Amino acid sequence: MIYLIKMIIRSVIDRVHIARDPIGFAKSLGVRVGKNVHFYGISRNMFGSEPWMISIGNDCYITAGVQFLNHDGGTLILRKEVPSLEWTAPIEVGNDVYIGIKTIILPNVRIGNRCIIGAGSVVSRNIPDNCVYAGVPARFICSTDEYLDKMKAKSLGCGH
């Protein structure tokens, strides 16, 4: 019962902190966050069990349901054979990056600068600069410049 009460209190404190200062909340977990970063739907669970291994550059948009996974949990069942077995690795997000809703970013991944990651993608490899990737696993769709040209042709011109 005490554990449940502690969890409820922690959840309420997290929600208040997130509502008042989402960047400060991420930083309090150990995430390195650049300037002008926007989180939509931030939560403690978003950053997995090693948030200090995550860095996010400047001018990024991280949408709801994104998961940063810094470890391979499959090693847990093998610890009977090798008790110290563990694999964790950093995740780095460059500058000017948009990560679509419910994307999963796996360990040891670097997303380059000026990239767009489509919703629901699983990013298992490094993404070079100036690219749009989407899918499971995430694959190259087009350059960011090509994407810009497509969007200019479709735009209603009412952004902001």
N, C-alpha and C positions, 0 to 999 in steps of 0.2 A: 504494500500500500504506500509506504514512504517513497519507494522508487517511482511509482506512478505520479505522486504529487510532485516530486522533483522534476520529472519529465514535463509535466504540465507547466510548471513554473519556468523551466528553461525554454519551452516553446513560446510562452507569452513574452518572455524577455527578448528572445530572438525576433519575434514579430515586431515588437516595438523598435528594436535597434534597426531592423531592415527598413521599416517604414520611415524612420527618421534619417538614416544614413546608410544606404545599401553599400556604398564603397567602403565606408568605415567598418561595416560588418564583415565584408570579405577580407579586408586587411586584418581585422581582429582574429580571423582564422589562420592567417599566415599567407594568404594569397597576395602576390605582388601585383598591384593594379596601377596602371598608368593614368594619365590625365584624360578627362572627358570620356570615361567609360560609362556605358549605360547597361544596367541589368534590368531585365524584365522577368519577374518571377523568380527572384533569387531565393535560395534556401541553404541551410547548413549542408544538406545532403548533396547539393549540386557539386560540391568540391571534393567528394569522396573522403577517404581517410588520411590523405597526405596533402592537405591544401597548401602547405608551405612549398610544395614542389611545382606549383602552378604560377606562371607569370602571364599577365595580360598587358599588352602594349597600350598605346594612346589611341583615342578615338575609335573605340570598339563598341559593338552592340552584341550583347549576349542575351538571347531570348529565353523564354520559359522552358523548363524541362531539359535544358542542356545538362549533360553529365560529364564531368572530368574524372576519368578513372586512371589513377597513377599506379595501379598495381595489378598483378595477375592473381586473383583469388583462387584459381585452380591449384595453386601450390599448397593450399591448406590440406588437401587430402593426401599429399605426398610427405607431409611432415612426420608421419610415423617412421618413414625410411630415412629422411634427412631433416631432423628437428629444426635446423636453422634455415631451411629453404625459404626464400622470399625473393620476389622480383618487383621492385618499384622503380619508376623512372619519371623524369620531369615531363611537363607539358608546357610548351611555350606558344603563346599567341602573339603575332606581330602587331603592327600598327594598322589602323584603318581596316578592321576585320568585322564582318557581320557573320554571326553564327546562328543559323535558323533553329526554330523550335524543335525540341526533343532530339537534338544531335548528341551523339556519344563520341567523345574524344578519348582515345586509348593511350596507354603509356608510351613515352618516348616519341611523342609527336611534336613537330613544330609546324605551325600554320604561319605562312609567310605574310608579308605586308600586302595590304590592299587586296584582300581575299574575301570571297563570299562562299559560305558553306550552306548548302540547301537544307531545308527542314528534314528531319528524320534521318540524316546521314550518319554513318559510322566511319569516323576518321581513324584509320589504322596506320597511315603512313604520313610522312612529311608532305606538306602542300607548298609548292613554290610560290614566290611572290606573283601578284597580279593574275590570279586564277580564280575561276568559279568551279567548285567541286560539289557533287551531290551523289547520293545513292548509298547502297549497302553492298559492298564497301564503297566509300566515297571515290568517285572517279572524275577525271577531268571533263568539264562540260564545254568551257570556252574561256578565253582570256577575259579579264575584267573590262578591258577596253571594248571588246566585242559585245559584252553584256551591256555596257553603257550605251553603245550604239543601238542595240535592240530596244532598250528601255526608253531612249529618247524618241524613237519612232512610235512607241506605244503610249507615251506619257500623255496624261490629260492636262499637265501643266499646273496642277493645283497643290503640289507639295508645299508644306509649311504654310 
